[in-house]
Amino acid sequence: MYKTKNILKFAVSMLFVVATFTACVKDSNFDTPQIQYEDNDISNSTITAVKNNIIQNYNNATNPGAAQLIYTFPDDSPVVISGYVVSNDKDGNFYKKLVIQDNFENPTAGIEIDIDLRSMYTKYNFGRKIYIKMAGLSVTYLDGQHEQDPPFLNTSNPTDNILGVYKIGIRDVDFKLKRISGTRADEIITRSGVTKEIVPQIITTSDFNDDTMNTYVQMNNIQFELSELGKTFAGEPNDEYDAIRTLLSCETQQSFGLMTSTFSTFKSLNIPEKKGTLEAVLMKNYREASPVVVLNSSTDLEFLDTERCDPIILDCGLADTPGSQILLEQNFDSGTIDNGWTNYTEAGTRSWELFNSSSALSGYSAKIGSYSSEDDSTIAWLISPALNMNTQTGETLEFMTSNSWSDGSKLELLFSTDWDGTEAGISSANWGIIPSANIVSDDEFYQNWVSSGIVDLSCAEGENFYIAFKYTGSGNLDFDGTYELDNIEIKY
């Protein structure tokens, strides 16, 4: 009888242990247990303070360069910062990087830690509060400005209005950042017992700035651009390492990228055709040229609304050869923007202006940019004279574009057949897009000029047909930019 009682006690005890263990495990993948402990806060500094070391270095230098864009803490530095993990490498979309922000809700700063570890989600899980000992580590700043030839040194500027990112790692001899050795992880990173539910900041493209970079965000009323539909996240034949699909904010009409690793578990899934909401980490793309959002999981993207915000489209494709007769020509070499064109500022203080410098294509070009305007909104139009598309056939369009870190600004090629020709009527007219035209991308070198291709307009109709180049600024000092335009020709 005594023996039987002990066996029963043992069985009950084991059931209790199993039940307790099971309650701590999220699913069969055995994620890190979500257990709450008291937090013995050991931090004595902040992510913002760590960033400020770079700014002070840069401001104090007579001729700032790569050496001032990376700050290394002494080996005996007592500085310790804290943050909440907002990246999750479980689905393979983050590779050897840990992103933290300074609070689980309403963060004011975030930073990336480059470390040679995989499967970090098992120890530094999403929402986990961790501490980083900065002794011997380096922090750098990158905003996409690099020398064009090897060793591609960092030539960024943390004091200008170009959006950048801060990263923690180890400095190499070329003043560039390399990953922290994974064997040093336990020495550098202290995991607290606290895991919090991360509350995403709800933002739009107008909120892309240094404070929201490397933080966990939510964006509403978002859809993939029409040109992306039918593609996978990162499984197309030409996708290498990271693929970028263009998203459109229906609220701001600004485009931005969703970056997905070709090693992610969801790379071969088709992107959704509807619109909706996403939660992601706001970062910058390869070589820090443009802002992108990065998903922890494909389930963080919820596009369920069938009512997209697509514009009217005129898409005749591309032609093999241009026409031989000139219907419209504008190369700005007459020394005027107007010349029958309408130069109209819908919002802000900036309008299209003549541009002539060493980086101009030839002679004069046209330029528009909201950089340093301090305008809440910049919308500027350059609209052609009326064209009769019913009197000839085989029309084609060609033009050239360039940019100077266009960042969040956007240049579109539009058309209308019902504009009345007045500035007052621009906003009430129906304007559609001509998607076949190639417009320079943000990551193109600023002195390069890019051809539109031979845009086929043969399917266009109407006695009063207009093309328009519409510039929209971001309204954000950290996210503004400039475009140049030249050699516009419509032939038949």
SVG drawing of the C-alpha trace seen along z (x, -y; Angstrom):
<svg xmlns="http://www.w3.org/2000/svg" viewBox="-14 -81 57 83">
<polyline fill="none" stroke="black" stroke-width="0.4" points="0.0,0.0 2.8,-2.4 4.6,-1.6 1.4,-2.2 0.9,-5.6 4.4,-6.7 3.9,-5.6 0.7,-7.6 2.5,-10.7 5.3,-10.3 2.8,-10.0 0.9,-13.1 4.1,-15.0 5.2,-14.1 1.9,-15.2 2.3,-18.5 5.8,-19.0 4.7,-18.1 1.6,-20.4 3.8,-23.2 6.4,-22.8 3.7,-22.5 2.1,-25.8 5.4,-27.6 5.8,-26.4 4.0,-28.3 3.8,-25.5 5.6,-22.4 8.5,-24.5 9.5,-25.1 9.8,-28.9 11.3,-30.7 9.0,-30.5 7.1,-33.7 7.8,-33.9 7.9,-37.2 10.5,-38.0 11.5,-41.1 13.9,-43.1 17.1,-44.2 17.9,-47.1 21.6,-47.3 21.6,-50.0 23.2,-53.3 22.8,-54.8 20.4,-54.8 20.3,-54.0 19.9,-57.7 23.1,-58.5 25.0,-55.9 23.9,-57.4 24.9,-60.9 28.6,-59.8 28.6,-59.7 27.0,-63.1 29.5,-64.6 32.4,-63.0 31.2,-64.4 30.6,-67.9 33.9,-68.1 36.0,-67.1 37.6,-69.8 37.3,-67.5 34.8,-64.8 35.1,-61.5 34.9,-57.7 36.8,-57.8 34.2,-60.2 31.3,-58.0 32.2,-55.2 32.7,-55.5 34.4,-52.8 33.9,-52.5 37.0,-51.8 37.5,-48.3 36.9,-49.3 33.8,-51.4 31.0,-51.0 28.3,-51.9 25.3,-49.5 22.2,-50.2 18.9,-48.3 16.2,-47.6 13.4,-45.3 13.9,-42.9 11.7,-43.6 13.3,-41.3 12.6,-37.6 14.9,-35.3 12.6,-32.2 11.3,-32.5 14.7,-33.4 13.9,-36.9 16.5,-38.4 20.1,-37.1 22.7,-37.6 21.2,-40.8 19.2,-41.8 17.1,-44.9 16.1,-46.5 14.1,-49.6 14.2,-51.6 10.7,-50.8 8.1,-48.2 5.6,-51.0 6.1,-54.5 9.8,-54.1 12.0,-57.0 15.0,-55.2 16.0,-51.9 19.3,-50.3 20.6,-47.2 23.2,-44.9 25.2,-42.8 26.3,-39.6 27.4,-36.2 24.6,-34.2 21.6,-32.3 18.3,-31.2 18.5,-34.1 14.8,-33.9 15.4,-30.9 17.2,-33.1 16.5,-36.8 12.9,-36.3 10.5,-39.0 9.7,-41.4 12.6,-40.3 14.3,-43.0 18.1,-42.7 21.2,-44.7 24.2,-45.5 27.6,-46.1 29.2,-48.6 32.8,-48.0 35.0,-47.5 32.0,-47.7 31.5,-50.3 28.5,-52.2 28.3,-53.5 26.0,-55.7 25.0,-55.0 22.6,-56.9 23.4,-55.4 26.2,-57.8 29.3,-55.9 32.4,-56.4 31.8,-54.9 35.1,-52.9 36.6,-50.4 37.0,-50.3 33.5,-52.0 34.1,-54.0 31.2,-55.5 30.7,-59.2 27.4,-59.7 26.5,-62.8 24.5,-62.4 23.7,-66.1 21.9,-66.5 18.3,-65.7 19.0,-62.3 17.4,-59.4 20.0,-57.1 20.5,-54.1 22.8,-53.3 24.4,-49.9 26.4,-48.3 29.3,-45.9 33.1,-45.7 35.2,-48.2 37.7,-46.9 40.8,-48.6 38.8,-50.5 36.6,-52.1 33.7,-49.9 31.5,-47.7 31.8,-43.9 29.8,-41.4 30.4,-40.7 31.7,-37.1 28.9,-34.8 31.2,-33.4 31.1,-36.7 27.3,-36.9 27.0,-35.9 29.8,-38.4 28.1,-41.3 24.4,-40.6 22.5,-40.0 19.0,-38.7 16.6,-40.0 13.7,-37.9 11.2,-40.3 9.3,-39.8 6.8,-42.4 4.1,-42.6 5.5,-45.0 2.9,-47.7 3.6,-48.8 3.8,-52.5 1.1,-53.4 2.8,-55.5 2.6,-56.6 5.4,-57.3 5.4,-60.8 6.7,-59.5 9.8,-57.8 12.6,-59.5 15.6,-58.9 13.3,-58.3 11.2,-55.6 14.1,-53.9 14.8,-50.4 11.5,-50.3 8.5,-48.1 5.7,-49.9 2.2,-49.3 1.1,-50.8 -2.6,-50.8 -4.3,-51.2 -1.3,-49.7 -1.2,-47.7 1.3,-46.3 1.7,-48.4 0.0,-46.9 3.4,-46.1 4.2,-43.7 1.0,-41.6 1.6,-38.0 5.0,-37.9 6.3,-36.0 7.8,-37.7 11.3,-36.7 11.1,-33.7 11.5,-35.2 14.4,-34.0 16.2,-37.3 15.9,-37.6 19.2,-37.4 19.8,-37.6 17.1,-40.2 14.1,-41.0 12.2,-44.3 8.6,-44.6 7.0,-48.1 4.2,-49.0 1.9,-52.0 0.3,-53.9 -3.3,-54.8 -3.2,-57.6 -0.1,-59.4 0.3,-58.0 3.9,-57.4 5.7,-54.2 8.2,-52.3 9.8,-48.8 9.1,-45.6 12.4,-43.7 12.3,-39.9 15.3,-37.5 15.5,-34.8 16.3,-32.5 13.0,-33.2 10.5,-30.4 7.8,-32.4 9.9,-33.6 7.8,-31.5 4.4,-32.7 2.6,-35.0 2.2,-38.6 -1.4,-39.5 -3.5,-41.4 -5.7,-43.1 -4.9,-46.0 -4.7,-46.1 -2.3,-46.4 1.2,-45.3 3.4,-45.2 7.2,-45.2 10.6,-46.6 11.4,-49.9 14.9,-49.6 16.9,-50.6 17.8,-48.4 21.1,-47.0 23.7,-49.8 21.2,-51.9 19.9,-53.6 16.1,-53.6 13.8,-52.9 12.1,-49.5 9.9,-47.5 11.0,-43.9 8.5,-41.3 9.2,-38.9 6.6,-36.6 4.3,-36.6 1.4,-36.5 2.4,-40.1 0.9,-41.2 -2.9,-41.2 -4.4,-42.4 -8.1,-41.5 -9.7,-44.6 -10.7,-44.0 -11.2,-47.7 -7.8,-48.8 -6.8,-52.4 -5.5,-51.9 -5.3,-54.8 -6.5,-54.9 -4.0,-53.2 -2.8,-53.8 -0.5,-50.9 0.3,-50.3 3.6,-48.7 7.0,-49.6 7.7,-50.1 10.6,-48.5 11.5,-51.8 10.5,-55.4 8.5,-57.3 10.2,-59.4 8.2,-62.6 8.2,-65.1 4.9,-65.7 6.2,-67.3 9.8,-68.2 11.1,-69.8 14.8,-69.8 14.7,-73.1 17.6,-74.5 15.5,-77.5 16.2,-78.7 12.6,-78.5 10.5,-76.0 7.3,-77.2 7.5,-77.2 3.9,-76.1 4.1,-73.9 2.2,-74.5 4.5,-74.7 2.1,-74.6 2.7,-74.2 -0.2,-72.6 1.3,-72.5 4.4,-74.0 6.8,-76.6 8.7,-74.7 8.1,-74.6 10.0,-73.1 13.1,-75.2 15.9,-75.2 19.0,-73.2 22.5,-73.5 25.5,-72.0 28.3,-69.4 25.7,-66.6 23.1,-68.0 22.5,-65.9 23.3,-68.6 22.6,-72.2 19.6,-72.9 17.4,-70.4 14.4,-70.8 14.7,-70.1 12.3,-69.8 12.9,-68.9 11.5,-69.5 14.9,-69.1 15.3,-71.7 12.0,-73.4 10.5,-72.8 7.1,-72.6 4.6,-70.2 3.7,-69.1 5.2,-69.6 3.2,-68.8 4.5,-70.2 3.2,-69.6 4.9,-70.1 2.2,-69.5 2.5,-69.4 0.6,-71.4 -2.6,-69.7 -2.0,-66.9 -4.4,-65.5 -3.9,-61.8 -6.6,-61.2 -4.8,-62.6 -1.8,-60.2 -0.8,-56.7 2.1,-55.0 3.0,-57.6 5.9,-57.0 7.3,-58.9 10.9,-59.1 12.5,-61.2 15.4,-61.0 15.4,-61.3 18.0,-61.6 17.8,-62.1 19.8,-63.4 18.8,-61.1 15.1,-61.2 14.4,-59.3 10.7,-59.6 9.8,-62.0 8.1,-60.5 8.0,-61.4 5.1,-60.1 4.2,-60.2 0.5,-60.9 -2.0,-61.6 -5.4,-63.3 -8.0,-63.6 -10.4,-65.9 -8.2,-68.6 -9.5,-72.1 -6.0,-73.6 -6.3,-75.8 -4.4,-75.6 -7.7,-75.7 -8.9,-72.6 -5.8,-70.4 -7.1,-69.0 -10.6,-68.2 -9.4,-66.5 -9.0,-62.8 -5.3,-61.8 -4.1,-58.3 -0.6,-56.7 1.5,-55.5 3.3,-52.6 5.5,-51.4 7.8,-54.5 10.9,-53.8 11.7,-56.6 15.0,-56.7 15.1,-54.8 16.2,-56.2 19.3,-54.0 20.7,-55.1 24.0,-57.1 23.1,-60.8 25.1,-61.7 23.5,-59.0 20.7,-59.7 18.2,-56.9 16.1,-56.4 12.4,-56.0 12.5,-53.4 10.5,-53.8 7.0,-54.2 4.2,-53.2 1.4,-55.7 -0.4,-54.3 -3.4,-53.2 -4.0,-56.8 -7.0,-58.6 -8.4,-62.1 -8.2,-65.6 -7.0,-67.1 -4.4,-64.6 -1.9,-65.8 1.1,-64.2 2.2,-65.5 5.3,-64.9 4.0,-65.1 6.4,-65.5 5.2,-64.7 7.5,-65.4 7.3,-63.4 6.7,-66.4 9.5,-65.0 12.9,-66.8 14.6,-63.4 13.0,-62.0 12.9,-64.6 14.7,-64.5 15.2,-65.9 14.5,-64.8 15.8,-66.1 14.1,-65.7 15.2,-66.2 14.9,-65.4 11.1,-64.8 10.1,-63.7 6.8,-62.4 7.1,-61.1 4.9,-59.3"/>
</svg>
